Amino acid sequence: MFTERVQSRAAQREATHRKVLSSAERLFREQGFGASTIRQIAADAEVSTGTVMSVGDKSALLVAIFDTWIAAVHHSREGQYEQGDVTPLAPATAAQEVMNLVEPFIAYFSLDVELSREYAAVIVRGTHESEVFQALAQALLAELEALLARTPLTATEAGAGARTIYFSYLGILMTIGNGALEPQAAIAQFQEVIHFVAHHEGTRP
């Protein structure tokens, strides 16, 4: 009985957490990050301002919104990219597969450039940690390396290539976020990086 009550409370907290993030995202997108207030988020989620603040301040909510969505994408494709898959991939095919891996994230950042700019600013300030640079980074790196390992690249090159693409991917997201390039131009440049890595044969003995 005690365990059931604990689980019930945990489930309620999780449901409230999701509700707060849902309200925050809706308001951020509808009226802008700066114009949205904790009080408005609380009213929309039908909770107290204290409950909202227990989830996080506005910047923390924004980071959690992005992290939650990105984590859901990774979760939806668990097992799809495994290290044990040795089916060969031609470099051109691998390049397209890599683009398919990261395209959902780029599309999400392009959906609302203003909000992505706010997210990028929060990350750059370093006041709030993001799973994008921790557990989610490891998930994407593992997916990238598993794909590149199926090309003519050596294991060492596949690892280095995965890191090269990953850091380029972060740069593209931040570039889109700060408005330095239009999304399509940024994507085109990122595709160049992917093709360079996938077709790179290194120095063979």
Buried (B, 14 or more C-beta within 10 A) or exposed (E): EEEEEEEEEEEEEEEBBEBBBBBBBBBBBEEEBEEBBBEBBBBBBEBEBEBBBEBBEBBBBBBBBBBBBBBEBBEEEEEEBEEEEEEEBEBEBBBBBBBEBBEBBBEBBBEBBBBBBBBBBBBEEEEBEBBBEEEBBEBBBBBBBBBBBBBBBBEEBBBBBBBBBBEBBBBBBBBBBBEEBEBEEBBEBBBEBBBBBBBBEEEEE
